[in-house]
Amino acid sequence: MSESEETAETAESELNEARRLLVDLVEIPSPSGEEGAAADRLVDFFETHDREAWIDEVGNVHAPGDDAVLLTSHMDTVPGDIPVEIESTDGEPALWGRGSVDATGSLAAMAVAAVETGVSFLGVVGEEVDSRGARHVIESDRAEPGAVVNGEPSGWTGITLGYRGLLAGTYVATSESGHTSRPENNAIQDAMDWWSRVEAEFDPDEYLPVFERVTCKPTSFEGGSSVDGLSVEATMEVQLRVPPKYTVEDVREVADGQLDAGTVHWYDRVPPVMESPRTAAARAFRAAIREAGGDPRLLRKTGTADMNVFASAWDCPMVTYGPGDSDLDHAPDEHLPLTEYDRSINVLTDVCERLTEVDG
């Protein structure tokens, strides 16, 4: 047996309860829309520790507790089959598997910290597609908590305070069919021209950080002759990422202003969020990370997360935190060092204790 195999075997045999929860959740496939088995495992974990836990009508797991802090992360992962195993990576055991970083590591760490400290816990569905779990919570009659800690990978010393927003839509154009030698635009050209004008409006200074830019990205395109051959049709799915200096409505107005043919149905709007580093939650994380021997890092992320959804409805301090390297999100080599997972639990537990003492 090789040294790495011996290390992995030892790590597997010495799993404590916190690590076992993580391994179990990663072993349970939970792509968006199929989170039920993972939800059941979480409910069982809380009930084993004499905590009330239940699953709501959309599949979210609720474990109510001290609402000075709400720990929340998503149960769903993107698709992808990565064999679940513990291997020695850079000299320490790491758990490989889909979701280990995004965001099952955060989810499991938060469940453990919630049991340790008695704070509230929420596991949500659908973050990877439409945040339907988080949206359902804010549309229900749930009271605003004292603080929200959203679970996404930041590294155990990282504290994420900002995310860009999202505007997503479907552009549709139709034109009469005609010989390709004619100079008039067809629907495909109309779509291409509109998107080129939108990109030109948001063309950034090359020195501007990505977080501060509007990023324009087409995500799919279909075009060609209609079934009856009488028209040319074009359909394009588009996304624009919105930095905090804009509102989603600002960006929509600019994009709509470039239309001279076709229509756009804007079907998803998520506002950007940028939290202050001076909130009680941010201060608690900096203190807890330093106490654990780390050097706190304040982060801004160019994507969008459930933190945006919660911040659109609740006016309480929020941060996003969780173990793992976010560069491994959705990657074929997704893996989480187990010592980093352990450290994140210690930090989360410390943060919850600090915030509940302040609230009390």
Residue pairs with C-beta under 8 A, 6 or more apart in sequence:
1 9
3 88
4 87
4 88
7 88
7 93
8 85
8 86
8 87
8 88
8 93
10 93
11 86
11 93
11 338
12 86
15 23
17 112
18 108
18 109
18 112
18 341
18 342
18 345
19 338
19 341
19 342
21 41
21 45
21 108
21 111
21 112
22 95
22 100
22 104
22 105
22 108
22 109
22 336
22 338
22 341
23 84
23 86
23 95
24 41
25 38
25 41
25 42
25 99
25 104
25 107
25 108
26 84
26 95
26 97
26 98
26 99
26 100
26 104
27 84
27 97
28 37
28 38
28 41
29 37
29 98
30 37
30 38
30 75
30 76
30 77
30 99
30 104
31 76
31 77
31 78
31 79
31 128
32 76
32 77
32 78
32 125
32 126
32 127
32 128
32 129
33 76
33 125
33 126
33 129
34 76
35 59
35 75
35 76
35 125
35 126
36 59
38 75
38 104
38 123
39 55
39 59
39 60
39 61
39 75
39 123
39 125
40 55
42 53
42 61
42 63
42 75
42 107
42 111
42 123
43 53
43 54
43 55
43 61
45 111
45 115
46 52
46 53
46 63
46 111
46 114
46 115
46 121
47 53
49 115
51 63
51 65
51 114
51 115
52 63
52 64
53 61
53 62
53 63
53 121
54 61
54 62
55 61
55 62
56 62
56 136
56 140
57 136
58 125
58 126
58 132
58 133
58 136
59 75
59 125
59 133
60 122
60 123
60 124
60 125
60 133
60 136
60 137
61 75
61 121
61 122
61 123
62 121
62 122
63 111
63 114
63 120
63 121
63 122
64 120
65 114
65 118
65 119
65 120
65 121
66 117
66 118
66 119
66 120
66 356
66 359
67 119
67 120
67 143
67 145
67 146
68 119
68 145
68 146
68 147
68 355
68 356
68 358
68 359
68 360
69 117
69 119
69 120
69 145
69 146
69 147
69 148
69 149
69 351
69 352
69 355
69 356
70 119
70 120
70 121
70 122
70 145
70 146
70 147
70 148
70 149
71 110
71 111
71 113
71 114
71 119
71 120
71 121
71 122
71 149
71 151
71 348
71 352
72 110
72 121
72 122
72 123
72 124
72 134
72 148
72 149
72 150
72 151
72 306
72 310
73 103
73 106
73 107
73 110
73 123
73 124
73 150
73 151
73 152
73 322
74 103
74 107
74 123
74 124
74 125
74 126
74 127
74 128
74 133
74 151
74 306
75 104
75 107
75 123
75 124
75 125
75 133
76 125
76 126
76 127
76 128
76 129
77 98
77 99
77 102
77 104
77 128
78 98
78 102
78 128
78 330
79 98
80 98
80 330
80 332
80 334
81 98
82 96
82 97
82 98
82 332
82 333
82 334
83 96
83 97
84 95
84 96
84 97
85 95
85 96
85 97
86 93
86 94
86 95
86 96
86 338
87 93
87 94
87 96
87 335
88 94
89 335
89 337
90 337
92 337
92 338
92 339
93 337
93 338
93 339
94 335
94 336
94 337
94 338
95 335
95 336
95 338
95 341
96 333
96 334
96 335
97 334
97 335
98 334
99 334
100 324
100 334
100 335
100 336
101 153
101 323
101 324
101 325
101 326
101 328
101 329
101 334
101 335
101 336
102 152
102 153
102 324
102 326
102 328
102 329
102 330
102 334
103 127
103 151
103 152
103 153
103 322
103 324
105 153
105 322
105 323
105 324
105 336
105 341
105 344
106 151
106 152
106 153
106 321
106 322
106 323
106 324
106 344
107 123
107 151
108 341
109 151
109 322
109 323
109 341
109 344
109 345
109 348
110 121
110 149
110 151
110 322
110 348
111 121
111 123
112 345
112 348
113 119
113 345
113 348
113 349
113 352
114 120
114 121
114 352
116 345
116 349
116 352
117 349
117 352
117 353
117 356
118 356
119 352
119 356
120 145
122 137
124 131
124 133
124 134
124 137
124 306
125 132
125 133
126 132
126 133
127 133
127 134
127 305
127 306
130 268
131 270
131 306
131 309
133 306
134 306
134 309
134 310
135 309
137 310
138 309
138 310
138 312
138 313
138 314
144 313
144 314
144 315
144 316
145 314
145 316
146 316
146 317
146 355
146 359
147 279
147 280
147 281
147 316
147 317
147 318
147 355
148 281
148 307
148 310
148 314
148 316
148 317
148 318
148 319
149 281
149 318
149 319
149 320
149 321
149 348
149 351
150 305
150 306
150 307
150 310
150 318
150 319
150 320
150 321
151 320
151 321
151 322
152 160
152 301
152 305
152 307
152 320
152 321
152 322
152 326
153 322
153 323
153 324
153 325
153 326
153 328
153 329
154 160
154 297
154 299
154 320
154 321
154 322
154 324
154 326
155 297
155 323
155 324
155 325
155 326
155 340
156 289
156 292
156 294
156 323
156 340
156 343
156 344
156 347
157 289
157 294
157 295
157 296
157 297
158 296
158 297
158 299
158 321
159 277
159 282
159 285
159 286
159 289
159 296
159 297
159 298
159 299
159 319
159 320
159 321
160 299
160 300
160 301
160 307
160 319
160 320
160 321
161 274
161 275
161 276
161 277
161 282
161 298
161 299
161 300
161 319
161 320
162 211
162 244
162 272
162 273
162 274
162 275
162 299
162 300
162 301
163 272
163 273
163 300
163 301
163 303
163 304
163 305
163 307
163 308
163 320
164 211
164 215
164 241
164 242
164 243
164 244
164 272
164 301
164 302
164 303
164 304
165 241
165 242
165 243
165 244
165 248
165 269
165 270
165 271
165 272
165 273
165 304
165 308
166 239
166 240
166 241
166 242
166 248
166 268
166 269
166 270
166 304
166 308
167 239
167 240
167 242
167 248
167 251
167 252
167 255
167 266
167 268
167 269
167 270
168 237
168 238
168 239
168 240
168 266
168 267
168 268
168 269
169 237
169 238
169 255
169 264
169 265
169 266
169 267
169 268
170 235
170 236
170 237
170 238
170 264
170 265
170 267
171 191
171 194
171 195
171 234
171 235
171 236
171 237
171 238
171 262
171 263
171 264
172 233
172 234
172 235
172 262
172 263
172 264
172 265
173 187
173 188
173 190
173 191
173 233
173 234
173 261
173 262
173 263
174 187
174 226
174 231
174 232
174 233
174 234
174 262
175 184
175 185
175 186
175 187
175 190
175 231
175 232
175 261
176 230
176 231
176 232
177 225
177 226
177 229
177 230
177 231
177 232
178 184
178 186
185 193
185 261
186 232
186 234
187 223
187 231
187 232
187 233
187 234
187 261
187 262
188 223
188 224
188 232
188 234
190 234
190 260
190 261
190 262
191 221
191 223
191 234
191 236
191 262
193 261
194 258
194 259
194 260
194 261
194 262
195 216
195 218
195 236
195 238
197 258
198 216
198 238
198 240
198 254
198 255
198 258
199 216
201 254
201 255
201 258
202 213
202 214
202 215
202 216
202 240
202 251
202 254
204 213
204 214
210 302
211 243
211 300
211 301
211 302
212 243
212 245
213 241
213 243
214 240
214 241
214 242
214 243
214 246
214 251
215 240
215 241
215 302
216 238
216 239
216 240
217 238
217 239
217 240
217 241
218 236
218 237
218 238
218 239
219 237
219 238
219 239
220 236
220 237
221 234
221 235
221 236
221 237
222 233
222 234
222 235
222 236
223 232
223 233
223 234
223 235
224 232
224 233
225 231
225 232
225 233
226 232
226 233
234 262
238 264
240 251
240 255
241 302
241 303
241 304
242 248
242 250
242 251
242 271
242 272
243 272
244 272
244 273
244 274
246 272
247 271
248 269
248 270
248 271
248 272
252 266
252 269
255 264
256 264
270 304
270 308
270 309
270 312
271 308
271 311
271 312
272 308
273 307
273 308
273 311
273 312
273 318
274 300
275 281
275 282
275 311
275 317
275 318
275 319
276 282
277 298
279 317
279 318
279 319
280 317
280 355
280 358
281 317
281 318
281 319
281 351
281 355
282 298
282 317
282 319
284 350
284 351
284 354
284 355
284 358
285 296
285 319
285 321
285 347
285 351
286 296
287 350
287 354
288 346
288 347
288 348
288 350
288 351
288 354
289 295
289 296
289 347
290 296
291 350
292 343
292 346
292 347
292 350
294 343
294 347
301 320
301 326
305 320
307 318
307 320
310 318
311 318
321 344
321 347
321 348
321 351
322 344
323 336
323 337
323 340
323 341
323 343
323 344
324 336
324 340
328 334
328 335
